[in-house]
Amino acid sequence: MSTIAALLTEIEAFLVEADMRATTFGLRALNDGTFVKRLRDGAGVTVVTVDRVHSYIATQRAEMKAAAKRRKAA
């Protein structure tokens, strides 16, 4: 699996997990609402962008986990 395919697979899984639209993801992660569409269409991506996407997903997962803990404790 190519780096782009692996990244797209990770993003698609996160979109389901976070119940988020691709446009919203692109805007929040990279300030680029067409990012996921372009990846789906076969566009390339830089290493810096891959790192930014991974960082965004990790941060969001941590925030979702913390929010779930707070709800459970309430």
Secondary structure, DSSP 8 states (H G I E B T S, - for coil): --HHHHHHHHHHHHHHHHT--HHHHHHHHHS-TTHHHHHHTT----HHHHHHHHHHHHHHHHHHHHHHHHHHH-
